[in-house]
């Protein structure tokens, strides 16, 4: 199948794979380098924009666009636009990263659950905001942790929970102020 692809389409698939890789390592970069974690993404999008403009410009300067030229012009924007759309509106990568982080830190969550007591919500840190706020992984079997009382939210995060996304049957990724 790859032999039937044009070089531009192969490049688009390579850039798509790089995009997925950057999103998968983003949390580690953020934990270590904070705001500098955005630099690889910035460089990536500059390269993508340059390639997309170059391909679209070369296709536009032809009088009649054969199907191959059209394919070359839209390959990069189509693949990366689709990935960006899925990432932005579905949020697969953050949930996948949080679920894998929870799996790796299952002992830490078990300790948090034993400290919280039976039937109560438990939390472990995921991303710490600077100077405040952040994201925690909360295990709560009774529903959305955002619906907990203010006192319970303060116990779990130290602040008010402003939104949660489900990452497992009873696990939530919750942002707080």
MOLINCOR-V204890 format. One record per residue. N is the residue number from 1. BURIAL is b if it has 16 or more other C-alpha atoms within 10 Angstrom, else e. Layout:
# MOLINCOR-V204890
{{N/BURIAL} {N/BURIAL}}
This chain:
# MOLINCOR-V204890
{{1/e} {2/e} {3/e} {4/e} {5/e} {6/e} {7/e} {8/b} {9/b} {10/b} {11/b} {12/b} {13/b} {14/e} {15/b} {16/b} {17/e} {18/e} {19/b} {20/b} {21/e} {22/b} {23/b} {24/e} {25/e} {26/b} {27/b} {28/e} {29/b} {30/e} {31/e} {32/e} {33/e} {34/e} {35/e} {36/e} {37/b} {38/e} {39/e} {40/e} {41/b} {42/e} {43/e} {44/b} {45/e} {46/e} {47/e} {48/b} {49/e} {50/e} {51/b} {52/b} {53/e} {54/e} {55/b} {56/b} {57/e} {58/e} {59/b} {60/e} {61/e} {62/e} {63/e} {64/e} {65/e} {66/e} {67/e} {68/e} {69/b} {70/e} {71/b} {72/b} {73/b} {74/b} {75/b} {76/b} {77/b} {78/e} {79/b} {80/b} {81/e} {82/e} {83/e} {84/b} {85/e} {86/e} {87/e} {88/e} {89/e} {90/e} {91/e} {92/e} {93/b} {94/b} {95/b} {96/e} {97/b} {98/b} {99/b} {100/e} {101/e} {102/b} {103/e} {104/e} {105/e} {106/e} {107/e} {108/e} {109/b} {110/e} {111/e} {112/b} {113/b} {114/e} {115/e} {116/e} {117/e} {118/e} {119/e} {120/e} {121/b} {122/b} {123/b} {124/b} {125/b} {126/b} {127/b} {128/b} {129/e} {130/e} {131/e} {132/e} {133/b} {134/b} {135/b} {136/b} {137/b} {138/b} {139/b} {140/b} {141/e} {142/e} {143/e} {144/b} {145/b} {146/b} {147/e} {148/e} {149/e} {150/e} {151/e} {152/b} {153/b} {154/e} {155/e} {156/b} {157/b} {158/e} {159/b} {160/b} {161/b} {162/e} {163/b} {164/b} {165/b} {166/b} {167/b} {168/e} {169/e} {170/e} {171/b} {172/b} {173/b} {174/b} {175/b} {176/b} {177/e}}
